[in-house]
Every structure is written in structure tokens, then in C-alpha cells.
Amino acid sequence: MSTTAFDPLLIAVVAPLALAATIALGAPKKWVVRLAYAGFGIPALMALLVWWRFGGEPREAHGFAFLSSYSTGLERFGIGLKLGLNGISLAMFVLAGLVGLAAGLYAIQSGAERLKTYLLLLLVMQAGLMGMFASVDIFFFYFFHELALIPTFIMVGIWGGRDRSYAAMTMTIYLTAGAMLSLLGLIAIYVKSGASSFDLLVLRDALASRPLGETLQRHVFGLLLFGFGILVSLWPFHSWAPLGYGAAPSSAAMLHAGVLKKFGLYGLIQIALPLLPFGAVHWSHPLALVAGVGNVLVIGLVTMAQRDLKQMVGYSSVMHMGYAFLGIAAGTAMGVGGVVLLMFGHGLSVALLFLLSTSVHRRTQTFDMGQMGGLAQGAPVLAALFLLATFASVGLPGFANFWGELSIFVSLWGFSHALTVVALTGTVVSAVYGLRAAARVFYGPQSDALARVVAGNAPRDMAWAEKAPALLLAAALLFVGLWPRSLSTGINQALQEAPAAVAEYR
């Protein structure tokens, strides 16, 4: 482990934060957009750099690479800034970089009121996202999550759409409750482990030699499951998500649904599974039942009933989290590895769908799919990208989501045949609402309401300022879909210990 002059992880965290501070301190107006380009571009470049270098980078403790430590002055309390990546955090780090760049590019050309403040908050959010997945110390893992979460509430409250005040308050209540429960669980692990610090690698070593008792594991894992579950919109604690995403400005929705919501799943996989294996097994059947029936079936049917395009995307995001929880409950390397791939694919596809939904709204002045129709005639690129995002979300072969869902289904079959059937039924449901939405919005006759909006002219297609972030997300979906080993090799290496520990109790 070393602290080098060039640390791509630290640069990815500090750059957007420093540039946000520069904007806040009164950077000239003509420089704000340039600083924003750099603030979103640098983390993406660092993420791509570590992805390219990861295979040849020497591994240190527990398969982590790029390890580095920095003094915080809080070491006597067991808190130190330690950065590093294993195969799991690499996938999430790359996801944060790519979605952050796409959200930033889309925000810059959005013409939002008080654009300077809007970009500043997005940059703070981006810094938190990069730090969250780069942190090896679980105190800073939690701290960076909160750093990214606070701008979300502000952006929904100021730039949100209808019911924004109610949506912001609901999100605040739910997500604060989830964050507090997960914090209690993390503190309990640290206190009961007897470890000298919050360093995840130190905690793994301490609990490998002296595991927590089975009763304590059940209780602590339960805290983390409910805390992280609320943050990931586990049914029935999901209602904040579609409401918040429906009200949120597009770039905030892209970052939260695409990246920040993965905090809970990542915490369960990276922290709870390897440190609390018996607790994971104890909760696996209740978790699988709730996720399968609640998230996949109930929310899937609710998604089918939506007429609002943005609400449909929000409910779809909640539904697909059910597959991730099913993969965690199955507790095998294939299942949990599939969850990480699905997290990556889902993050890209849901961010792309939110972007495209707003592009549709710009042309129709509504999210009501009943008032649309025929947009493909004037906006064929928008229609093609929407279909691509829909196919990815459904899990069609050739996209990153497919490999995640396939691995989860195969793993789930050995856990529960009935829940596998439920999960497969969910894919049919998602295909129905996704393709029906595409048909309503882009094909068929143009509605009278839309005809009045466009005044007889065909809706314009996407300009390059809109196409660039959309094509970035689409390219990443296809790249990993066609070459899954670019991520799966590192993920499988990182999971060699945790699922084996869980399997001992089955």
C-alpha cells in the first residue's frame, strides 16, 4: 500500500469537489460551464483509466488494487481515508464515472434556471459518488454517501416538477431512516469486531479469526438489510423512489437512480455478506420472498398501469431492484456476481431512460403517454435510442443487463424453483410495459393533444448536445453486453471468499 503523487481514485474524488468550490467562490460566469465539463470529465477519465489498468495491477489484501491511505487526524478514533478497488467496487466506480459524465453533459445543455448552482450541486454529488465506491474505510463509505445524498434533496426541492415539496420531504424521511439504520449496523460491526479501525480489510481479518456470534449476526444483518433495503427501494419501503424520480430534475434522477441507489446493494455485497455470513443465510428466505413477490410481481404490475412516462421509468427501477435482492438471497458466487453486473447495466439503462423521457417531454410538453404518438416520424434517433434502452432494461442479449439477469436466474433455480418462475414472469411483465410505452410514444397515430403542441410540424430530433450523453450510456451498455469479461473476471475474483463463507451455513 502506498500514497503516490498520481492517485486516480483521489483525483476522481477531489477534482469535482474542488471545481464545485471554485464555482461557489465566484468563478466568472464564462468559466462555469468549462469548469463543469472538467468536473464531470475528469472522474470519467480516471474511472476508464483504472478499468483499463485493473487487470495488470498488483493485488494486495483481499484482492484490492490501487490501495492508498491519507491522514485525516481522526486515526485515534479508527477513522482514516483509505482508497482502493476490488472487482466489485471497480464496476461501481466505472458506473459512477460514466453516468456522472452523461448527467453532467445533459445538465449543461438543459438551460436550467440558476444553472451555476445546479451544476455546483451536481459536482458535489459526483464527488460523493466516486468517493463512496473508492472508499475502503466504511466510515468514509457512509460519509461520501451522505455527501452525495444532500444535493439530491436540494435539487428536487428547487428544480423538481409537480409535487416537488412533498416528494423532497418523503425522500428525506425515508432515506434518512434508511441511512440511520445502516449506520447503526456499520457501527455495531466495528464495535463488536474488536477491530482497531473502520478499515474494511482490518474488519475482514478480525472477523475471519473471531466471527461474531450467530444471534448477533442475525440482528446486525437485519439492521443492514432494512437500512440498505429502504435506500434501494425494497418493497414495501419503495414509495419514495417513483415519487422522487418523477419530481426530480433529469440529471439528479439519472445520478440517484443510476448510481446512488446502488449504495445499499453494494453495502450488502461488499460488507454484510463477507462479515455476517450466518446473518445473511438467516434472512435469505424472507428477503427472497419479499423481493420476488413484492418488487418483481407487485411493482411490475403497478408499472404496467402507469400512464406517466417518467413515473413508469421510476417504478421500473424499483421493480428491477427485486432481481438484485433475489441474487443476493441466493447466496452463490454466480448469483451475487450477477447482481453486480445487473447493478452496472441497470444503472446505465435507467439513466438513459430518464434522459430520453425528458427529451420526449421537451418535444411534447407532457409525460402523459396517452397524449403522445407518432414521434418516430420526426425524431427517429430518439425513437431508436429509446428502443435500445428498453431492450437493455428488459434484459435482451447483447446488453450488460442480460448477463446479470441470466446469472441471477441460474443461481436462483438452485435456491427456489417457485421464485425463479416469479422472476421469469417479471421479465415478461417488463417487456410488456416497456414495449407498450415505446409503441404509445413513438408509433401509431399522433394524438390531437400533441398535434396542437407541435402545430402541424414534425417534432425535431435530438441535437448533438442531447445525443452525446445518450450515446455514451448506450455504448457502455453494448460494450459490456458484448464483452462481459471486461468486468466479470474482476467481480468473480472479489467474490471468491464471501459466497464460500455463506455456503458453509447452508
C-alpha positions as CSV (number, residue, x, y, z in Angstrom):
1,M,0.0,0.0,0.0
2,S,1.3,3.4,-0.9
3,T,0.5,7.1,-1.3
4,T,1.6,8.1,-4.8
5,A,1.8,11.5,-6.5
6,F,-0.7,10.3,-9.1
7,D,-3.6,8.6,-7.4
8,P,-6.5,8.3,-9.9
9,L,-9.0,7.4,-7.2
10,L,-8.2,10.5,-5.2
11,I,-8.2,12.7,-8.3
12,A,-11.7,11.4,-9.2
13,V,-13.0,12.4,-5.8
14,V,-11.2,15.7,-5.3
15,A,-11.5,17.2,-8.8
16,P,-15.3,17.7,-8.9
17,L,-15.3,18.9,-5.3
18,A,-12.5,21.4,-6.0
19,L,-14.2,22.6,-9.1
20,A,-17.5,22.9,-7.3
21,A,-15.7,25.1,-4.7
22,T,-14.2,27.2,-7.4
23,I,-17.7,27.9,-8.9
24,A,-19.1,28.6,-5.4
25,L,-16.3,31.1,-4.7
26,G,-17.3,33.2,-7.6
27,A,-15.7,31.9,-10.8
28,P,-16.5,34.1,-13.8
29,K,-19.7,33.2,-15.5
30,K,-18.0,32.3,-18.8
31,W,-15.9,29.8,-16.9
32,V,-18.7,27.9,-15.1
33,V,-19.5,25.6,-18.0
34,R,-15.9,24.9,-18.7
35,L,-15.3,24.0,-15.0
36,A,-18.3,21.8,-15.1
37,Y,-17.0,19.9,-18.2
38,A,-13.8,19.3,-16.3
39,G,-15.6,18.4,-13.1
40,F,-17.6,15.6,-14.8
41,G,-14.9,14.6,-17.4
42,I,-12.0,14.0,-15.0
43,P,-13.8,11.4,-12.9
44,A,-14.9,9.6,-16.0
45,L,-11.4,9.6,-17.4
46,M,-9.9,8.3,-14.1
47,A,-12.6,5.6,-14.0
48,L,-11.8,4.4,-17.5
49,L,-8.0,4.5,-16.7
50,V,-8.3,2.3,-13.6
51,W,-10.7,0.0,-15.6
52,W,-8.0,-0.4,-18.3
53,R,-5.2,-0.9,-15.8
54,F,-7.0,-3.1,-13.3
55,G,-6.2,-6.5,-14.9
56,G,-2.4,-5.8,-14.7
57,E,-2.4,-4.0,-11.3
58,P,-0.9,-6.0,-8.4
59,R,-3.4,-7.1,-5.8
60,E,-2.9,-6.5,-2.2
61,A,-5.1,-7.6,0.8
62,H,-8.3,-9.3,-0.1
63,G,-7.9,-8.7,-3.8
64,F,-7.9,-4.9,-3.6
65,A,-5.7,-2.8,-6.0
66,F,-4.8,0.9,-6.1
67,L,-4.7,1.0,-2.3
68,S,-3.6,4.3,-0.8
69,S,-4.0,5.9,2.6
70,Y,-4.2,9.6,3.7
71,S,-4.1,11.1,7.1
72,T,-7.3,12.6,8.5
73,G,-6.4,13.5,12.0
74,L,-9.0,11.0,13.2
75,E,-6.9,7.9,13.3
76,R,-7.2,7.6,17.1
77,F,-10.9,7.0,16.5
78,G,-10.2,4.3,13.9
79,I,-11.1,6.6,11.0
80,G,-8.7,7.0,8.1
81,L,-9.2,7.9,4.4
82,K,-8.2,4.7,2.6
83,L,-9.0,4.3,-1.1
84,G,-8.8,1.1,-3.2
85,L,-10.8,-1.0,-5.6
86,N,-11.6,-4.7,-6.0
87,G,-13.6,-6.2,-8.8
88,I,-16.9,-5.2,-7.2
89,S,-16.1,-1.6,-6.4
90,L,-14.4,-1.2,-9.8
91,A,-17.7,-1.9,-11.6
92,M,-19.5,0.6,-9.5
93,F,-16.6,3.2,-9.8
94,V,-16.8,3.0,-13.6
95,L,-20.6,3.2,-13.5
96,A,-20.4,6.4,-11.3
97,G,-17.9,8.0,-13.7
98,L,-19.9,7.2,-16.9
99,V,-23.3,8.1,-15.6
100,G,-21.9,11.2,-13.9
101,L,-20.4,12.4,-17.2
102,A,-23.7,11.8,-19.1
103,A,-25.7,13.5,-16.4
104,G,-23.3,16.5,-16.4
105,L,-23.4,16.9,-20.2
106,Y,-27.1,16.7,-20.2
107,A,-27.4,19.3,-17.4
108,I,-25.0,21.7,-19.1
109,Q,-27.3,22.0,-22.2
110,S,-30.5,21.8,-20.2
111,G,-30.9,25.6,-19.8
112,A,-32.0,25.1,-16.2
113,E,-32.7,28.2,-14.1
114,R,-29.8,29.1,-11.9
115,L,-27.6,26.8,-13.9
116,K,-24.5,27.8,-11.9
117,T,-26.0,26.5,-8.6
118,Y,-27.4,23.4,-10.4
119,L,-24.1,22.4,-11.8
120,L,-22.3,23.1,-8.4
121,L,-24.7,20.7,-6.6
122,L,-24.3,18.0,-9.3
123,L,-20.5,18.3,-9.0
124,V,-20.7,17.8,-5.2
125,M,-23.0,14.8,-5.8
126,Q,-20.5,13.4,-8.3
127,A,-17.6,13.7,-5.8
128,G,-19.6,11.8,-3.3
129,L,-20.4,9.0,-5.7
130,M,-16.8,8.5,-6.7
131,G,-15.7,8.6,-3.1
132,M,-18.4,6.2,-2.0
133,F,-17.2,3.3,-4.2
134,A,-13.4,4.1,-3.8
135,S,-13.5,4.1,0.0
136,V,-12.1,1.0,1.8
137,D,-12.8,2.6,5.2
138,I,-16.5,2.1,5.9
139,F,-16.8,5.4,7.8
140,F,-15.9,7.3,4.6
141,F,-18.1,4.9,2.6
142,Y,-21.0,6.2,4.6
143,F,-19.8,9.8,4.7
144,F,-19.5,10.0,0.9
145,H,-23.0,8.6,0.5
146,E,-24.4,11.4,2.7
147,L,-22.3,13.9,0.7
148,A,-24.0,12.7,-2.5
149,L,-27.5,12.5,-0.9
150,I,-27.8,16.0,0.4
151,P,-27.7,17.7,-3.0
152,T,-30.4,15.3,-4.2
153,F,-32.9,16.7,-1.7
154,I,-32.0,20.3,-2.6
155,M,-32.3,19.7,-6.3
156,V,-35.7,18.0,-6.0
157,G,-37.0,20.8,-3.8
158,I,-35.8,23.6,-6.1
159,W,-35.8,22.3,-9.7
160,G,-38.3,19.5,-9.3
161,G,-41.5,19.2,-11.1
162,R,-45.0,18.7,-9.7
163,D,-45.4,17.8,-6.0
164,R,-41.7,18.6,-5.6
165,S,-42.0,19.7,-1.9
166,Y,-43.9,16.6,-1.0
167,A,-41.5,14.4,-3.0
168,A,-38.5,16.0,-1.3
169,M,-39.9,15.6,2.1
170,T,-40.9,12.0,1.5
171,M,-37.4,11.2,0.2
172,T,-35.8,12.9,3.1
173,I,-37.9,10.9,5.7
174,Y,-37.4,7.5,4.0
175,L,-33.7,7.9,3.1
176,T,-32.8,9.4,6.4
177,A,-34.4,6.5,8.2
178,G,-32.6,4.0,5.9
179,A,-29.3,5.8,6.4
180,M,-29.6,5.8,10.2
181,L,-30.4,2.1,10.3
182,S,-27.5,1.2,8.1
183,L,-25.2,3.4,10.2
184,L,-26.2,1.6,13.4
185,G,-25.4,-1.7,11.7
186,L,-22.0,-0.5,10.5
187,I,-21.1,0.9,14.0
188,A,-22.3,-2.4,15.5
189,I,-19.9,-4.4,13.3
190,Y,-17.0,-2.1,14.2
191,V,-17.7,-2.2,18.0
192,K,-18.4,-5.9,18.2
193,S,-15.5,-7.0,16.0
194,G,-12.9,-5.5,18.4
195,A,-11.0,-4.2,15.3
196,S,-8.8,-1.1,15.6
197,S,-10.4,0.8,12.8
198,F,-13.3,1.1,10.3
199,D,-11.0,-0.2,7.6
200,L,-12.9,-3.0,5.8
201,L,-9.8,-5.1,5.3
202,V,-9.0,-4.9,9.0
203,L,-12.6,-5.8,9.8
204,R,-12.4,-8.8,7.5
205,D,-9.2,-10.1,9.1
206,A,-10.6,-9.6,12.6
207,L,-13.9,-11.4,11.9
208,A,-12.2,-14.2,10.0
209,S,-10.3,-15.1,13.1
210,R,-13.1,-14.4,15.6
211,P,-16.5,-14.4,13.9
212,L,-19.5,-12.7,15.6
213,G,-22.0,-15.0,17.3
214,E,-24.9,-16.3,15.3
215,T,-27.6,-14.4,17.2
216,L,-25.6,-11.1,16.9
217,Q,-25.1,-11.7,13.2
218,R,-28.8,-12.1,12.7
219,H,-29.6,-8.9,14.4
220,V,-26.9,-6.8,12.8
221,F,-27.6,-8.2,9.3
222,G,-31.3,-7.4,9.9
223,L,-30.3,-3.8,10.7
224,L,-28.3,-3.5,7.5
225,L,-30.9,-5.3,5.4
226,F,-33.7,-2.9,6.4
227,G,-31.4,0.1,6.3
228,F,-29.9,-0.6,3.0
229,G,-33.2,-2.0,1.7
230,I,-35.0,1.3,2.3
231,L,-32.2,3.1,0.4
232,V,-32.6,0.6,-2.5
233,S,-36.4,0.8,-2.5
234,L,-37.1,-2.8,-1.2
235,W,-40.9,-3.3,-1.2
236,P,-42.8,-2.2,0.8
237,F,-40.4,0.7,1.6
238,H,-40.3,1.8,-2.0
239,S,-42.8,4.6,-2.3
240,W,-40.2,7.4,-2.1
241,A,-38.5,6.2,-5.3
242,P,-41.0,6.7,-8.1
243,L,-42.4,9.8,-6.4
244,G,-38.9,11.3,-6.0
245,Y,-37.8,10.4,-9.5
246,G,-41.0,11.7,-11.0
247,A,-40.3,15.1,-9.4
248,A,-36.5,15.2,-9.7
249,P,-34.8,17.1,-12.5
250,S,-33.4,14.7,-15.1
251,S,-29.7,14.8,-14.2
252,A,-30.4,14.3,-10.5
253,A,-32.7,11.4,-11.3
254,M,-30.0,9.9,-13.6
255,L,-27.4,10.1,-10.8
256,H,-29.6,8.9,-8.0
257,A,-31.4,6.0,-9.7
258,G,-28.4,5.1,-11.8
259,V,-25.7,5.2,-9.2
260,L,-26.5,6.4,-5.7
261,K,-29.3,3.9,-5.2
262,K,-26.7,1.1,-5.6
263,F,-25.2,2.1,-2.2
264,G,-27.4,-0.3,-0.4
265,L,-26.8,-3.3,-2.6
266,Y,-23.1,-2.6,-2.7
267,G,-23.0,-2.4,1.1
268,L,-24.8,-5.8,1.4
269,I,-22.4,-7.4,-1.0
270,Q,-19.1,-5.8,0.0
271,I,-19.7,-5.6,3.8
272,A,-22.6,-7.6,5.1
273,L,-22.2,-10.9,3.2
274,P,-18.5,-11.5,4.0
275,L,-18.7,-10.2,7.6
276,L,-22.1,-11.6,8.6
277,P,-22.5,-14.9,6.6
278,F,-24.8,-16.6,9.1
279,G,-27.0,-13.5,9.3
280,A,-27.2,-13.5,5.5
281,V,-28.4,-17.1,5.4
282,H,-31.0,-16.4,8.2
283,W,-32.5,-13.6,6.3
284,S,-32.2,-15.1,2.8
285,H,-35.6,-16.7,2.5
286,P,-37.6,-13.7,3.9
287,L,-35.6,-11.4,1.6
288,A,-36.2,-13.6,-1.4
289,L,-39.9,-13.8,-0.8
290,V,-40.4,-10.1,-0.3
291,A,-38.2,-9.1,-3.3
292,G,-39.7,-11.7,-5.6
293,V,-43.4,-11.2,-4.8
294,G,-43.2,-7.5,-3.8
295,N,-40.6,-5.8,-6.1
296,V,-40.9,-8.1,-9.1
297,L,-44.6,-9.0,-9.3
298,V,-46.5,-6.3,-7.3
299,I,-44.4,-3.4,-8.5
300,G,-44.2,-4.9,-12.0
301,L,-48.0,-4.9,-12.3
302,V,-48.1,-1.3,-10.9
303,T,-45.6,-0.3,-13.5
304,M,-47.9,-1.7,-16.2
305,A,-50.7,0.6,-15.0
306,Q,-48.7,3.8,-15.4
307,R,-49.6,6.4,-18.0
308,D,-46.9,8.9,-17.0
309,L,-43.7,8.1,-18.8
310,K,-41.3,9.3,-16.1
311,Q,-43.3,7.6,-13.4
312,M,-43.2,4.3,-15.4
313,V,-39.4,4.6,-15.5
314,G,-39.3,5.2,-11.8
315,Y,-41.5,2.2,-11.0
316,S,-39.5,0.1,-13.4
317,S,-36.3,1.0,-11.5
318,V,-37.9,-0.3,-8.3
319,M,-39.1,-3.5,-9.9
320,H,-35.6,-4.4,-11.2
321,M,-34.1,-4.0,-7.8
322,G,-36.1,-7.1,-6.9
323,Y,-33.9,-9.2,-9.2
324,A,-30.8,-7.9,-7.4
325,F,-32.2,-8.8,-4.0
326,L,-33.1,-12.3,-5.3
327,G,-29.5,-12.7,-6.4
328,I,-28.2,-11.7,-3.0
329,A,-30.6,-14.1,-1.3
330,A,-29.4,-17.0,-3.5
331,G,-26.0,-16.5,-1.9
332,T,-23.8,-18.1,-4.6
333,A,-20.8,-16.5,-6.4
334,M,-22.8,-16.7,-9.7
335,G,-25.9,-15.1,-8.2
336,V,-24.0,-12.3,-6.3
337,G,-21.7,-11.7,-9.3
338,G,-24.8,-11.4,-11.5
339,V,-26.2,-8.8,-9.1
340,V,-23.1,-6.6,-9.6
341,L,-23.4,-6.9,-13.4
342,L,-27.1,-6.1,-13.2
343,M,-26.3,-3.1,-11.0
344,F,-23.9,-1.8,-13.7
345,G,-26.3,-2.5,-16.5
346,H,-29.4,-1.2,-14.7
347,G,-27.5,2.0,-13.7
348,L,-26.7,2.8,-17.3
349,S,-30.1,1.8,-18.8
350,V,-32.3,3.6,-16.2
351,A,-30.1,6.8,-16.5
352,L,-30.6,6.6,-20.3
353,L,-34.4,6.1,-19.9
354,F,-34.6,9.2,-17.6
355,L,-32.6,11.2,-20.1
356,L,-34.8,10.1,-23.0
357,S,-38.0,10.6,-21.1
358,T,-37.1,14.3,-20.5
359,S,-36.1,14.6,-24.2
360,V,-39.6,13.3,-25.1
361,H,-41.2,15.9,-22.6
362,R,-39.3,18.7,-24.3
363,R,-41.0,17.8,-27.6
364,T,-44.5,17.1,-26.3
365,Q,-44.7,19.2,-23.1
366,T,-46.2,16.3,-21.3
367,F,-45.3,12.9,-19.7
368,D,-48.7,11.5,-20.4
369,M,-48.2,8.7,-22.8
370,G,-51.9,8.9,-23.8
371,Q,-51.2,12.3,-25.3
372,M,-48.3,11.2,-27.5
373,G,-47.8,9.1,-30.6
374,G,-46.0,9.3,-33.9
375,L,-42.8,10.9,-32.5
376,A,-40.6,8.4,-34.5
377,Q,-41.5,10.2,-37.7
378,G,-39.8,13.4,-36.7
379,A,-37.4,12.1,-34.2
380,P,-36.0,8.7,-35.4
381,V,-32.8,8.9,-33.4
382,L,-34.8,9.5,-30.2
383,A,-37.0,6.6,-31.0
384,A,-34.1,4.2,-31.8
385,L,-32.3,5.1,-28.5
386,F,-35.5,4.7,-26.5
387,L,-36.0,1.2,-28.0
388,L,-32.3,0.4,-27.3
389,A,-32.7,1.4,-23.6
390,T,-36.0,-0.5,-23.4
391,F,-34.3,-3.7,-24.8
392,A,-31.4,-3.3,-22.3
393,S,-33.8,-2.8,-19.4
394,V,-35.8,-5.9,-20.4
395,G,-32.5,-7.9,-20.4
396,L,-32.2,-8.7,-24.1
397,P,-28.9,-10.5,-25.1
398,G,-26.2,-8.1,-26.3
399,F,-26.7,-5.7,-23.3
400,A,-25.0,-5.6,-19.9
401,N,-28.3,-6.3,-18.1
402,F,-28.7,-9.7,-19.8
403,W,-25.6,-11.2,-18.2
404,G,-26.6,-10.1,-14.8
405,E,-30.2,-11.4,-15.1
406,L,-29.1,-14.7,-16.6
407,S,-26.6,-15.3,-13.8
408,I,-29.2,-14.5,-11.2
409,F,-31.9,-16.8,-12.7
410,V,-29.5,-19.7,-13.0
411,S,-28.3,-19.2,-9.4
412,L,-31.9,-18.7,-8.1
413,W,-33.0,-22.0,-9.6
414,G,-31.0,-23.9,-7.1
415,F,-32.4,-21.8,-4.3
416,S,-36.1,-21.8,-5.2
417,H,-37.9,-23.1,-8.3
418,A,-41.0,-21.1,-7.5
419,L,-39.2,-17.8,-7.1
420,T,-37.3,-18.5,-10.4
421,V,-40.7,-18.8,-12.1
422,V,-41.8,-15.5,-10.5
423,A,-38.6,-13.8,-11.7
424,L,-39.1,-15.1,-15.2
425,T,-42.7,-13.9,-15.2
426,G,-41.3,-10.5,-14.2
427,T,-39.3,-10.3,-17.4
428,V,-42.5,-10.8,-19.4
429,V,-44.1,-8.0,-17.4
430,S,-41.2,-5.7,-18.0
431,A,-41.3,-6.4,-21.8
432,V,-45.0,-5.6,-21.9
433,Y,-44.8,-2.2,-20.2
434,G,-41.5,-1.3,-21.9
435,L,-42.6,-2.1,-25.5
436,R,-46.1,-0.7,-24.9
437,A,-44.6,2.6,-23.8
438,A,-42.4,2.7,-26.9
439,A,-45.4,2.0,-29.1
440,R,-47.5,4.6,-27.5
441,V,-44.9,7.3,-27.6
442,F,-43.2,6.8,-30.9
443,Y,-45.6,4.9,-33.2
444,G,-49.2,4.9,-34.2
445,P,-51.2,8.0,-34.9
446,Q,-50.3,11.3,-33.4
447,S,-52.7,12.4,-30.7
448,D,-54.8,15.5,-31.0
449,A,-53.1,17.0,-27.9
450,L,-49.7,16.5,-29.4
451,A,-50.8,17.9,-32.8
452,R,-51.8,21.1,-31.0
453,V,-48.4,21.3,-29.3
454,V,-46.3,20.8,-32.5
455,A,-48.8,22.9,-34.6
456,G,-48.6,20.7,-37.6
457,N,-44.8,20.4,-37.6
458,A,-42.9,17.1,-37.0
459,P,-41.2,17.1,-33.6
460,R,-37.5,17.8,-34.0
461,D,-35.0,15.1,-33.5
462,M,-32.2,15.1,-30.8
463,A,-29.5,17.7,-31.2
464,W,-25.9,16.6,-30.6
465,A,-25.9,18.1,-27.2
466,E,-28.6,15.6,-26.2
467,K,-27.3,12.7,-28.3
468,A,-23.7,12.8,-26.9
469,P,-24.7,11.7,-23.3
470,A,-27.3,9.3,-24.6
471,L,-24.8,7.6,-27.0
472,L,-22.2,7.4,-24.2
473,L,-24.6,5.4,-22.0
474,A,-25.7,3.2,-24.9
475,A,-22.1,2.5,-26.0
476,A,-21.3,1.3,-22.4
477,L,-24.3,-0.9,-22.3
478,L,-23.3,-2.6,-25.6
479,F,-19.6,-2.8,-24.7
480,V,-20.1,-4.8,-21.5
481,G,-23.0,-6.7,-23.1
482,L,-20.7,-7.9,-25.9
483,W,-17.6,-8.3,-23.6
484,P,-18.9,-9.1,-20.1
485,R,-15.5,-10.5,-19.1
486,S,-14.2,-6.9,-19.0
487,L,-16.0,-6.7,-15.6
488,S,-16.9,-10.2,-14.7
489,T,-13.3,-11.5,-14.2
490,G,-12.6,-9.0,-11.5
491,I,-16.0,-9.4,-9.9
492,N,-15.6,-13.2,-9.7
493,Q,-12.1,-12.8,-8.1
494,A,-13.5,-10.5,-5.5
495,L,-16.4,-12.8,-4.6
496,Q,-14.3,-15.9,-4.1
497,E,-14.3,-15.5,-0.3
498,A,-17.8,-14.1,0.6
499,P,-20.1,-16.6,-1.0
500,A,-17.9,-19.5,0.2
501,A,-18.4,-18.3,3.8
502,V,-22.1,-18.0,3.3
503,A,-22.3,-21.5,1.7
504,E,-20.8,-23.0,4.9
505,Y,-24.1,-22.4,6.7
506,R,-26.4,-23.8,4.1
